[in-house]
Amino acid sequence: MTLAELGDLVKYITDAEGQQTDVLVPTAVWQQILGVLGESGLCLEDEGEPKAQILADLTEAVRLTQAGETFPVSELWTQVYD
């Protein structure tokens, strides 16, 4: 599934001013997203990771970005749309 296809599947909820406040995602798509997260070893909330490790990971990410070692955001979600 591509980003464009996903955009056609979700529905946005807006407030009285027309600002988007929430997104409705079809259950099948949501289950696919959760499956990919589980396969990748990511947790929605990992309270057990030490703060020092989180800081070290963020520091490394900033260093790589400053060095120009980046990749398109679309690559982050490749598995979700396959």
HTML snippet that shows the backbone in 3Dmol.js (N, CA, C, O; Angstrom):
<script src="https://3Dmol.org/build/3Dmol-min.js"></script>
<div id="view" style="width:600px;height:400px;position:relative"></div>
<script>
const pdb = `
ATOM      1  N   MET A   1       0.841  -1.176   0.000  1.00  0.00           N
ATOM      2  CA  MET A   1       0.000   0.000   0.000  1.00  0.00           C
ATOM      3  C   MET A   1       0.889   1.244   0.000  1.00  0.00           C
ATOM      4  O   MET A   1       1.859   1.324   0.754  1.00  0.00           O
ATOM      5  N   THR A   2       0.555   2.192  -0.837  1.00  0.00           N
ATOM      6  CA  THR A   2       1.345   3.421  -0.924  1.00  0.00           C
ATOM      7  C   THR A   2       0.774   4.484   0.011  1.00  0.00           C
ATOM      8  O   THR A   2      -0.328   4.338   0.540  1.00  0.00           O
ATOM      9  N   LEU A   3       1.543   5.553   0.204  1.00  0.00           N
ATOM     10  CA  LEU A   3       1.054   6.659   1.025  1.00  0.00           C
ATOM     11  C   LEU A   3      -0.217   7.259   0.435  1.00  0.00           C
ATOM     12  O   LEU A   3      -1.142   7.606   1.170  1.00  0.00           O
ATOM     13  N   ALA A   4      -0.263   7.379  -0.882  1.00  0.00           N
ATOM     14  CA  ALA A   4      -1.456   7.933  -1.533  1.00  0.00           C
ATOM     15  C   ALA A   4      -2.667   7.038  -1.279  1.00  0.00           C
ATOM     16  O   ALA A   4      -3.760   7.533  -1.005  1.00  0.00           O
ATOM     17  N   GLU A   5      -2.473   5.729  -1.368  1.00  0.00           N
ATOM     18  CA  GLU A   5      -3.574   4.802  -1.110  1.00  0.00           C
ATOM     19  C   GLU A   5      -4.023   4.886   0.338  1.00  0.00           C
ATOM     20  O   GLU A   5      -5.218   4.837   0.627  1.00  0.00           O
ATOM     21  N   LEU A   6      -3.074   5.010   1.240  1.00  0.00           N
ATOM     22  CA  LEU A   6      -3.415   5.142   2.650  1.00  0.00           C
ATOM     23  C   LEU A   6      -4.218   6.414   2.882  1.00  0.00           C
ATOM     24  O   LEU A   6      -5.182   6.414   3.647  1.00  0.00           O
ATOM     25  N   GLY A   7      -3.824   7.493   2.224  1.00  0.00           N
ATOM     26  CA  GLY A   7      -4.548   8.755   2.347  1.00  0.00           C
ATOM     27  C   GLY A   7      -5.991   8.633   1.912  1.00  0.00           C
ATOM     28  O   GLY A   7      -6.863   9.329   2.432  1.00  0.00           O
ATOM     29  N   ASP A   8      -6.248   7.751   0.959  1.00  0.00           N
ATOM     30  CA  ASP A   8      -7.616   7.535   0.492  1.00  0.00           C
ATOM     31  C   ASP A   8      -8.427   6.672   1.456  1.00  0.00           C
ATOM     32  O   ASP A   8      -9.657   6.683   1.411  1.00  0.00           O
ATOM     33  N   LEU A   9      -7.751   5.928   2.324  1.00  0.00           N
ATOM     34  CA  LEU A   9      -8.442   5.017   3.232  1.00  0.00           C
ATOM     35  C   LEU A   9      -8.798   5.645   4.570  1.00  0.00           C
ATOM     36  O   LEU A   9      -9.797   5.265   5.181  1.00  0.00           O
ATOM     37  N   VAL A  10      -8.009   6.589   5.033  1.00  0.00           N
ATOM     38  CA  VAL A  10      -8.262   7.188   6.341  1.00  0.00           C
ATOM     39  C   VAL A  10      -9.254   8.330   6.214  1.00  0.00           C
ATOM     40  O   VAL A  10      -9.417   8.924   5.148  1.00  0.00           O
ATOM     41  N   LYS A  11      -9.911   8.623   7.326  1.00  0.00           N
ATOM     42  CA  LYS A  11     -10.858   9.737   7.372  1.00  0.00           C
ATOM     43  C   LYS A  11     -10.426  10.662   8.502  1.00  0.00           C
ATOM     44  O   LYS A  11     -10.012  10.213   9.571  1.00  0.00           O
ATOM     45  N   TYR A  12     -10.532  11.950   8.246  1.00  0.00           N
ATOM     46  CA  TYR A  12     -10.134  12.943   9.232  1.00  0.00           C
ATOM     47  C   TYR A  12     -11.362  13.527   9.915  1.00  0.00           C
ATOM     48  O   TYR A  12     -12.377  13.800   9.273  1.00  0.00           O
ATOM     49  N   ILE A  13     -11.255  13.713  11.207  1.00  0.00           N
ATOM     50  CA  ILE A  13     -12.298  14.372  11.983  1.00  0.00           C
ATOM     51  C   ILE A  13     -11.831  15.791  12.238  1.00  0.00           C
ATOM     52  O   ILE A  13     -10.679  16.017  12.608  1.00  0.00           O
ATOM     53  N   THR A  14     -12.725  16.742  12.040  1.00  0.00           N
ATOM     54  CA  THR A  14     -12.368  18.146  12.230  1.00  0.00           C
ATOM     55  C   THR A  14     -13.226  18.768  13.321  1.00  0.00           C
ATOM     56  O   THR A  14     -14.329  18.306  13.612  1.00  0.00           O
ATOM     57  N   ASP A  15     -12.691  19.830  13.916  1.00  0.00           N
ATOM     58  CA  ASP A  15     -13.452  20.569  14.915  1.00  0.00           C
ATOM     59  C   ASP A  15     -14.298  21.640  14.225  1.00  0.00           C
ATOM     60  O   ASP A  15     -14.349  21.701  12.997  1.00  0.00           O
ATOM     61  N   ALA A  16     -14.957  22.478  15.015  1.00  0.00           N
ATOM     62  CA  ALA A  16     -15.850  23.502  14.471  1.00  0.00           C
ATOM     63  C   ALA A  16     -15.122  24.496  13.575  1.00  0.00           C
ATOM     64  O   ALA A  16     -15.732  25.094  12.689  1.00  0.00           O
ATOM     65  N   GLU A  17     -13.811  24.681  13.800  1.00  0.00           N
ATOM     66  CA  GLU A  17     -13.020  25.606  12.989  1.00  0.00           C
ATOM     67  C   GLU A  17     -12.453  24.951  11.734  1.00  0.00           C
ATOM     68  O   GLU A  17     -11.779  25.604  10.937  1.00  0.00           O
ATOM     69  N   GLY A  18     -12.725  23.668  11.562  1.00  0.00           N
ATOM     70  CA  GLY A  18     -12.220  22.966  10.391  1.00  0.00           C
ATOM     71  C   GLY A  18     -10.819  22.399  10.559  1.00  0.00           C
ATOM     72  O   GLY A  18     -10.236  21.902   9.596  1.00  0.00           O
ATOM     73  N   GLN A  19     -10.269  22.466  11.772  1.00  0.00           N
ATOM     74  CA  GLN A  19      -8.938  21.922  12.037  1.00  0.00           C
ATOM     75  C   GLN A  19      -9.042  20.408  12.253  1.00  0.00           C
ATOM     76  O   GLN A  19      -9.927  19.937  12.967  1.00  0.00           O
ATOM     77  N   GLN A  20      -8.140  19.660  11.637  1.00  0.00           N
ATOM     78  CA  GLN A  20      -8.136  18.212  11.823  1.00  0.00           C
ATOM     79  C   GLN A  20      -7.718  17.901  13.253  1.00  0.00           C
ATOM     80  O   GLN A  20      -6.706  18.403  13.742  1.00  0.00           O
ATOM     81  N   THR A  21      -8.510  17.065  13.914  1.00  0.00           N
ATOM     82  CA  THR A  21      -8.225  16.721  15.304  1.00  0.00           C
ATOM     83  C   THR A  21      -7.937  15.243  15.510  1.00  0.00           C
ATOM     84  O   THR A  21      -7.227  14.871  16.445  1.00  0.00           O
ATOM     85  N   ASP A  22      -8.481  14.399  14.646  1.00  0.00           N
ATOM     86  CA  ASP A  22      -8.310  12.961  14.797  1.00  0.00           C
ATOM     87  C   ASP A  22      -8.311  12.299  13.422  1.00  0.00           C
ATOM     88  O   ASP A  22      -8.706  12.894  12.419  1.00  0.00           O
ATOM     89  N   VAL A  23      -7.856  11.051  13.413  1.00  0.00           N
ATOM     90  CA  VAL A  23      -7.841  10.275  12.175  1.00  0.00           C
ATOM     91  C   VAL A  23      -8.498   8.928  12.448  1.00  0.00           C
ATOM     92  O   VAL A  23      -8.194   8.267  13.440  1.00  0.00           O
ATOM     93  N   LEU A  24      -9.390   8.535  11.570  1.00  0.00           N
ATOM     94  CA  LEU A  24      -9.987   7.204  11.633  1.00  0.00           C
ATOM     95  C   LEU A  24      -9.241   6.316  10.646  1.00  0.00           C
ATOM     96  O   LEU A  24      -9.156   6.617   9.456  1.00  0.00           O
ATOM     97  N   VAL A  25      -8.706   5.221  11.161  1.00  0.00           N
ATOM     98  CA  VAL A  25      -7.938   4.292  10.333  1.00  0.00           C
ATOM     99  C   VAL A  25      -8.706   2.970  10.278  1.00  0.00           C
ATOM    100  O   VAL A  25      -9.101   2.449  11.321  1.00  0.00           O
ATOM    101  N   PRO A  26      -8.922   2.423   9.091  1.00  0.00           N
ATOM    102  CA  PRO A  26      -9.605   1.132   9.002  1.00  0.00           C
ATOM    103  C   PRO A  26      -8.875   0.068   9.826  1.00  0.00           C
ATOM    104  O   PRO A  26      -7.646   0.057   9.898  1.00  0.00           O
ATOM    105  N   THR A  27      -9.639  -0.808  10.436  1.00  0.00           N
ATOM    106  CA  THR A  27      -9.071  -1.834  11.307  1.00  0.00           C
ATOM    107  C   THR A  27      -8.010  -2.670  10.598  1.00  0.00           C
ATOM    108  O   THR A  27      -6.968  -2.961  11.185  1.00  0.00           O
ATOM    109  N   ALA A  28      -8.250  -3.056   9.366  1.00  0.00           N
ATOM    110  CA  ALA A  28      -7.279  -3.884   8.637  1.00  0.00           C
ATOM    111  C   ALA A  28      -5.948  -3.158   8.474  1.00  0.00           C
ATOM    112  O   ALA A  28      -4.886  -3.767   8.606  1.00  0.00           O
ATOM    113  N   VAL A  29      -6.001  -1.869   8.189  1.00  0.00           N
ATOM    114  CA  VAL A  29      -4.771  -1.086   8.036  1.00  0.00           C
ATOM    115  C   VAL A  29      -4.077  -0.959   9.384  1.00  0.00           C
ATOM    116  O   VAL A  29      -2.857  -1.099   9.472  1.00  0.00           O
ATOM    117  N   TRP A  30      -4.846  -0.695  10.430  1.00  0.00           N
ATOM    118  CA  TRP A  30      -4.269  -0.557  11.771  1.00  0.00           C
ATOM    119  C   TRP A  30      -3.591  -1.858  12.193  1.00  0.00           C
ATOM    120  O   TRP A  30      -2.489  -1.828  12.740  1.00  0.00           O
ATOM    121  N   GLN A  31      -4.228  -2.984  11.950  1.00  0.00           N
ATOM    122  CA  GLN A  31      -3.637  -4.272  12.303  1.00  0.00           C
ATOM    123  C   GLN A  31      -2.348  -4.511  11.527  1.00  0.00           C
ATOM    124  O   GLN A  31      -1.395  -5.077  12.062  1.00  0.00           O
ATOM    125  N   GLN A  32      -2.315  -4.084  10.275  1.00  0.00           N
ATOM    126  CA  GLN A  32      -1.101  -4.229   9.473  1.00  0.00           C
ATOM    127  C   GLN A  32       0.023  -3.374  10.068  1.00  0.00           C
ATOM    128  O   GLN A  32       1.165  -3.825  10.157  1.00  0.00           O
ATOM    129  N   ILE A  33      -0.296  -2.158  10.470  1.00  0.00           N
ATOM    130  CA  ILE A  33       0.705  -1.275  11.085  1.00  0.00           C
ATOM    131  C   ILE A  33       1.226  -1.893  12.373  1.00  0.00           C
ATOM    132  O   ILE A  33       2.436  -1.935  12.597  1.00  0.00           O
ATOM    133  N   LEU A  34       0.318  -2.377  13.226  1.00  0.00           N
ATOM    134  CA  LEU A  34       0.744  -2.997  14.480  1.00  0.00           C
ATOM    135  C   LEU A  34       1.594  -4.236  14.227  1.00  0.00           C
ATOM    136  O   LEU A  34       2.555  -4.488  14.954  1.00  0.00           O
ATOM    137  N   GLY A  35       1.247  -5.009  13.202  1.00  0.00           N
ATOM    138  CA  GLY A  35       2.039  -6.190  12.862  1.00  0.00           C
ATOM    139  C   GLY A  35       3.449  -5.826  12.468  1.00  0.00           C
ATOM    140  O   GLY A  35       4.401  -6.491  12.876  1.00  0.00           O
ATOM    141  N   VAL A  36       3.593  -4.778  11.678  1.00  0.00           N
ATOM    142  CA  VAL A  36       4.925  -4.342  11.253  1.00  0.00           C
ATOM    143  C   VAL A  36       5.721  -3.847  12.452  1.00  0.00           C
ATOM    144  O   VAL A  36       6.913  -4.129  12.564  1.00  0.00           O
ATOM    145  N   LEU A  37       5.077  -3.116  13.343  1.00  0.00           N
ATOM    146  CA  LEU A  37       5.780  -2.646  14.539  1.00  0.00           C
ATOM    147  C   LEU A  37       6.270  -3.822  15.371  1.00  0.00           C
ATOM    148  O   LEU A  37       7.388  -3.805  15.887  1.00  0.00           O
ATOM    149  N   GLY A  38       5.427  -4.846  15.500  1.00  0.00           N
ATOM    150  CA  GLY A  38       5.823  -6.023  16.265  1.00  0.00           C
ATOM    151  C   GLY A  38       6.958  -6.780  15.611  1.00  0.00           C
ATOM    152  O   GLY A  38       7.855  -7.266  16.300  1.00  0.00           O
ATOM    153  N   GLU A  39       6.935  -6.890  14.289  1.00  0.00           N
ATOM    154  CA  GLU A  39       7.987  -7.598  13.561  1.00  0.00           C
ATOM    155  C   GLU A  39       9.320  -6.882  13.663  1.00  0.00           C
ATOM    156  O   GLU A  39      10.372  -7.521  13.686  1.00  0.00           O
ATOM    157  N   SER A  40       9.283  -5.570  13.722  1.00  0.00           N
ATOM    158  CA  SER A  40      10.524  -4.800  13.734  1.00  0.00           C
ATOM    159  C   SER A  40      11.156  -4.764  15.117  1.00  0.00           C
ATOM    160  O   SER A  40      12.283  -4.294  15.272  1.00  0.00           O
ATOM    161  N   GLY A  41      10.439  -5.257  16.124  1.00  0.00           N
ATOM    162  CA  GLY A  41      10.969  -5.232  17.473  1.00  0.00           C
ATOM    163  C   GLY A  41      10.681  -3.934  18.197  1.00  0.00           C
ATOM    164  O   GLY A  41      11.114  -3.753  19.335  1.00  0.00           O
ATOM    165  N   LEU A  42       9.960  -3.030  17.560  1.00  0.00           N
ATOM    166  CA  LEU A  42       9.633  -1.771  18.208  1.00  0.00           C
ATOM    167  C   LEU A  42       8.472  -1.972  19.173  1.00  0.00           C
ATOM    168  O   LEU A  42       7.583  -2.786  18.925  1.00  0.00           O
ATOM    169  N   CYS A  43       8.486  -1.242  20.247  1.00  0.00           N
ATOM    170  CA  CYS A  43       7.382  -1.246  21.189  1.00  0.00           C
ATOM    171  C   CYS A  43       6.729   0.120  21.156  1.00  0.00           C
ATOM    172  O   CYS A  43       7.400   1.137  20.980  1.00  0.00           O
ATOM    173  N   LEU A  44       5.419   0.137  21.327  1.00  0.00           N
ATOM    174  CA  LEU A  44       4.751   1.429  21.342  1.00  0.00           C
ATOM    175  C   LEU A  44       5.238   2.263  22.518  1.00  0.00           C
ATOM    176  O   LEU A  44       5.333   3.487  22.429  1.00  0.00           O
ATOM    177  N   GLU A  45       5.541   1.599  23.603  1.00  0.00           N
ATOM    178  CA  GLU A  45       6.031   2.320  24.769  1.00  0.00           C
ATOM    179  C   GLU A  45       7.016   1.411  25.499  1.00  0.00           C
ATOM    180  O   GLU A  45       6.621   0.391  26.062  1.00  0.00           O
ATOM    181  N   ASP A  46       8.284   1.775  25.490  1.00  0.00           N
ATOM    182  CA  ASP A  46       9.302   0.943  26.117  1.00  0.00           C
ATOM    183  C   ASP A  46       9.843   1.672  27.335  1.00  0.00           C
ATOM    184  O   ASP A  46      10.817   2.420  27.251  1.00  0.00           O
ATOM    185  N   GLU A  47       9.196   1.441  28.459  1.00  0.00           N
ATOM    186  CA  GLU A  47       9.593   2.135  29.677  1.00  0.00           C
ATOM    187  C   GLU A  47      10.878   1.576  30.270  1.00  0.00           C
ATOM    188  O   GLU A  47      11.492   2.212  31.127  1.00  0.00           O
ATOM    189  N   GLY A  48      11.290   0.393  29.824  1.00  0.00           N
ATOM    190  CA  GLY A  48      12.461  -0.231  30.404  1.00  0.00           C
ATOM    191  C   GLY A  48      13.789   0.294  29.879  1.00  0.00           C
ATOM    192  O   GLY A  48      14.834   0.019  30.469  1.00  0.00           O
ATOM    193  N   GLU A  49      13.768   1.044  28.782  1.00  0.00           N
ATOM    194  CA  GLU A  49      15.021   1.525  28.200  1.00  0.00           C
ATOM    195  C   GLU A  49      15.592   2.657  29.048  1.00  0.00           C
ATOM    196  O   GLU A  49      14.891   3.625  29.345  1.00  0.00           O
ATOM    197  N   PRO A  50      16.849   2.544  29.437  1.00  0.00           N
ATOM    198  CA  PRO A  50      17.464   3.588  30.262  1.00  0.00           C
ATOM    199  C   PRO A  50      17.507   4.930  29.529  1.00  0.00           C
ATOM    200  O   PRO A  50      17.703   4.982  28.315  1.00  0.00           O
ATOM    201  N   LYS A  51      17.322   5.998  30.278  1.00  0.00           N
ATOM    202  CA  LYS A  51      17.351   7.336  29.691  1.00  0.00           C
ATOM    203  C   LYS A  51      18.696   7.623  29.036  1.00  0.00           C
ATOM    204  O   LYS A  51      18.760   8.326  28.028  1.00  0.00           O
ATOM    205  N   ALA A  52      19.759   7.089  29.599  1.00  0.00           N
ATOM    206  CA  ALA A  52      21.090   7.308  29.025  1.00  0.00           C
ATOM    207  C   ALA A  52      21.172   6.712  27.619  1.00  0.00           C
ATOM    208  O   ALA A  52      21.802   7.292  26.734  1.00  0.00           O
ATOM    209  N   GLN A  53      20.541   5.565  27.413  1.00  0.00           N
ATOM    210  CA  GLN A  53      20.548   4.934  26.094  1.00  0.00           C
ATOM    211  C   GLN A  53      19.723   5.743  25.100  1.00  0.00           C
ATOM    212  O   GLN A  53      20.115   5.911  23.945  1.00  0.00           O
ATOM    213  N   ILE A  54      18.583   6.238  25.556  1.00  0.00           N
ATOM    214  CA  ILE A  54      17.746   7.076  24.688  1.00  0.00           C
ATOM    215  C   ILE A  54      18.519   8.313  24.270  1.00  0.00           C
ATOM    216  O   ILE A  54      18.512   8.684  23.096  1.00  0.00           O
ATOM    217  N   LEU A  55      19.187   8.955  25.222  1.00  0.00           N
ATOM    218  CA  LEU A  55      19.981  10.148  24.927  1.00  0.00           C
ATOM    219  C   LEU A  55      21.119   9.819  23.963  1.00  0.00           C
ATOM    220  O   LEU A  55      21.391  10.590  23.043  1.00  0.00           O
ATOM    221  N   ALA A  56      21.780   8.690  24.163  1.00  0.00           N
ATOM    222  CA  ALA A  56      22.871   8.290  23.269  1.00  0.00           C
ATOM    223  C   ALA A  56      22.349   8.052  21.852  1.00  0.00           C
ATOM    224  O   ALA A  56      22.994   8.442  20.878  1.00  0.00           O
ATOM    225  N   ASP A  57      21.188   7.415  21.738  1.00  0.00           N
ATOM    226  CA  ASP A  57      20.591   7.175  20.415  1.00  0.00           C
ATOM    227  C   ASP A  57      20.237   8.483  19.722  1.00  0.00           C
ATOM    228  O   ASP A  57      20.486   8.647  18.527  1.00  0.00           O
ATOM    229  N   LEU A  58      19.659   9.408  20.469  1.00  0.00           N
ATOM    230  CA  LEU A  58      19.308  10.707  19.891  1.00  0.00           C
ATOM    231  C   LEU A  58      20.553  11.485  19.480  1.00  0.00           C
ATOM    232  O   LEU A  58      20.573  12.120  18.426  1.00  0.00           O
ATOM    233  N   THR A  59      21.581  11.437  20.308  1.00  0.00           N
ATOM    234  CA  THR A  59      22.835  12.120  19.991  1.00  0.00           C
ATOM    235  C   THR A  59      23.431  11.573  18.701  1.00  0.00           C
ATOM    236  O   THR A  59      23.896  12.337  17.855  1.00  0.00           O
ATOM    237  N   GLU A  60      23.419  10.263  18.550  1.00  0.00           N
ATOM    238  CA  GLU A  60      23.943   9.632  17.335  1.00  0.00           C
ATOM    239  C   GLU A  60      23.103  10.017  16.119  1.00  0.00           C
ATOM    240  O   GLU A  60      23.649  10.270  15.045  1.00  0.00           O
ATOM    241  N   ALA A  61      21.785  10.063  16.280  1.00  0.00           N
ATOM    242  CA  ALA A  61      20.910  10.448  15.175  1.00  0.00           C
ATOM    243  C   ALA A  61      21.189  11.880  14.727  1.00  0.00           C
ATOM    244  O   ALA A  61      21.208  12.165  13.530  1.00  0.00           O
ATOM    245  N   VAL A  62      21.403  12.772  15.676  1.00  0.00           N
ATOM    246  CA  VAL A  62      21.725  14.168  15.342  1.00  0.00           C
ATOM    247  C   VAL A  62      23.064  14.230  14.621  1.00  0.00           C
ATOM    248  O   VAL A  62      23.206  14.955  13.636  1.00  0.00           O
ATOM    249  N   ARG A  63      24.047  13.473  15.105  1.00  0.00           N
ATOM    250  CA  ARG A  63      25.364  13.463  14.473  1.00  0.00           C
ATOM    251  C   ARG A  63      25.271  12.985  13.024  1.00  0.00           C
ATOM    252  O   ARG A  63      25.865  13.587  12.130  1.00  0.00           O
ATOM    253  N   LEU A  64      24.534  11.917  12.798  1.00  0.00           N
ATOM    254  CA  LEU A  64      24.381  11.387  11.443  1.00  0.00           C
ATOM    255  C   LEU A  64      23.666  12.386  10.534  1.00  0.00           C
ATOM    256  O   LEU A  64      24.029  12.546   9.368  1.00  0.00           O
ATOM    257  N   THR A  65      22.661  13.047  11.070  1.00  0.00           N
ATOM    258  CA  THR A  65      21.936  14.049  10.286  1.00  0.00           C
ATOM    259  C   THR A  65      22.846  15.203   9.914  1.00  0.00           C
ATOM    260  O   THR A  65      22.842  15.658   8.770  1.00  0.00           O
ATOM    261  N   GLN A  66      23.622  15.676  10.869  1.00  0.00           N
ATOM    262  CA  GLN A  66      24.542  16.781  10.598  1.00  0.00           C
ATOM    263  C   GLN A  66      25.609  16.381   9.582  1.00  0.00           C
ATOM    264  O   GLN A  66      26.120  17.227   8.848  1.00  0.00           O
ATOM    265  N   ALA A  67      25.941  15.102   9.543  1.00  0.00           N
ATOM    266  CA  ALA A  67      26.934  14.608   8.589  1.00  0.00           C
ATOM    267  C   ALA A  67      26.307  14.342   7.217  1.00  0.00           C
ATOM    268  O   ALA A  67      26.996  13.931   6.282  1.00  0.00           O
ATOM    269  N   GLY A  68      25.004  14.577   7.105  1.00  0.00           N
ATOM    270  CA  GLY A  68      24.333  14.373   5.824  1.00  0.00           C
ATOM    271  C   GLY A  68      23.923  12.944   5.560  1.00  0.00           C
ATOM    272  O   GLY A  68      23.515  12.610   4.447  1.00  0.00           O
ATOM    273  N   GLU A  69      24.023  12.099   6.562  1.00  0.00           N
ATOM    274  CA  GLU A  69      23.660  10.691   6.399  1.00  0.00           C
ATOM    275  C   GLU A  69      22.174  10.518   6.725  1.00  0.00           C
ATOM    276  O   GLU A  69      21.810  10.068   7.812  1.00  0.00           O
ATOM    277  N   THR A  70      21.346  10.877   5.780  1.00  0.00           N
ATOM    278  CA  THR A  70      19.904  10.785   5.975  1.00  0.00           C
ATOM    279  C   THR A  70      19.288   9.920   4.889  1.00  0.00           C
ATOM    280  O   THR A  70      19.952   9.562   3.916  1.00  0.00           O
ATOM    281  N   PHE A  71      18.020   9.588   5.060  1.00  0.00           N
ATOM    282  CA  PHE A  71      17.277   8.844   4.057  1.00  0.00           C
ATOM    283  C   PHE A  71      15.838   9.336   4.086  1.00  0.00           C
ATOM    284  O   PHE A  71      15.402   9.900   5.090  1.00  0.00           O
ATOM    285  N   PRO A  72      15.093   9.133   3.007  1.00  0.00           N
ATOM    286  CA  PRO A  72      13.719   9.634   2.934  1.00  0.00           C
ATOM    287  C   PRO A  72      12.823   9.016   4.005  1.00  0.00           C
ATOM    288  O   PRO A  72      12.963   7.840   4.340  1.00  0.00           O
ATOM    289  N   VAL A  73      11.911   9.810   4.532  1.00  0.00           N
ATOM    290  CA  VAL A  73      10.959   9.325   5.525  1.00  0.00           C
ATOM    291  C   VAL A  73      10.150   8.159   4.971  1.00  0.00           C
ATOM    292  O   VAL A  73       9.757   7.263   5.717  1.00  0.00           O
ATOM    293  N   SER A  74       9.903   8.169   3.676  1.00  0.00           N
ATOM    294  CA  SER A  74       9.111   7.095   3.068  1.00  0.00           C
ATOM    295  C   SER A  74       9.731   5.724   3.326  1.00  0.00           C
ATOM    296  O   SER A  74       9.017   4.723   3.375  1.00  0.00           O
ATOM    297  N   GLU A  75      11.051   5.670   3.489  1.00  0.00           N
ATOM    298  CA  GLU A  75      11.708   4.387   3.762  1.00  0.00           C
ATOM    299  C   GLU A  75      11.334   3.841   5.135  1.00  0.00           C
ATOM    300  O   GLU A  75      11.383   2.630   5.354  1.00  0.00           O
ATOM    301  N   LEU A  76      10.964   4.718   6.056  1.00  0.00           N
ATOM    302  CA  LEU A  76      10.587   4.264   7.392  1.00  0.00           C
ATOM    303  C   LEU A  76       9.326   3.403   7.360  1.00  0.00           C
ATOM    304  O   LEU A  76       9.150   2.513   8.192  1.00  0.00           O
ATOM    305  N   TRP A  77       8.457   3.675   6.397  1.00  0.00           N
ATOM    306  CA  TRP A  77       7.169   3.006   6.347  1.00  0.00           C
ATOM    307  C   TRP A  77       7.058   1.992   5.220  1.00  0.00           C
ATOM    308  O   TRP A  77       5.956   1.527   4.927  1.00  0.00           O
ATOM    309  N   THR A  78       8.153   1.639   4.585  1.00  0.00           N
ATOM    310  CA  THR A  78       8.116   0.722   3.455  1.00  0.00           C
ATOM    311  C   THR A  78       7.391  -0.572   3.809  1.00  0.00           C
ATOM    312  O   THR A  78       6.558  -1.046   3.036  1.00  0.00           O
ATOM    313  N   GLN A  79       7.695  -1.140   4.958  1.00  0.00           N
ATOM    314  CA  GLN A  79       7.073  -2.410   5.340  1.00  0.00           C
ATOM    315  C   GLN A  79       5.573  -2.272   5.557  1.00  0.00           C
ATOM    316  O   GLN A  79       4.826  -3.219   5.309  1.00  0.00           O
ATOM    317  N   VAL A  80       5.122  -1.119   6.013  1.00  0.00           N
ATOM    318  CA  VAL A  80       3.704  -0.924   6.288  1.00  0.00           C
ATOM    319  C   VAL A  80       2.888  -1.037   5.019  1.00  0.00           C
ATOM    320  O   VAL A  80       1.764  -1.539   5.039  1.00  0.00           O
ATOM    321  N   TYR A  81       3.450  -0.571   3.912  1.00  0.00           N
ATOM    322  CA  TYR A  81       2.694  -0.494   2.677  1.00  0.00           C
ATOM    323  C   TYR A  81       2.934  -1.665   1.742  1.00  0.00           C
ATOM    324  O   TYR A  81       2.380  -1.687   0.643  1.00  0.00           O
ATOM    325  N   ASP A  82       3.737  -2.633   2.138  1.00  0.00           N
ATOM    326  CA  ASP A  82       3.983  -3.813   1.294  1.00  0.00           C
ATOM    327  C   ASP A  82       2.870  -4.826   1.445  1.00  0.00           C
ATOM    328  O   ASP A  82       2.906  -5.881   0.812  1.00  0.00           O
TER     329      ASP A  82
END
`;
const viewer = $3Dmol.createViewer("view");
viewer.addModel(pdb, "pdb");
viewer.setStyle({}, {cartoon: {color: "spectrum"}});
viewer.zoomTo();
viewer.render();
</script>
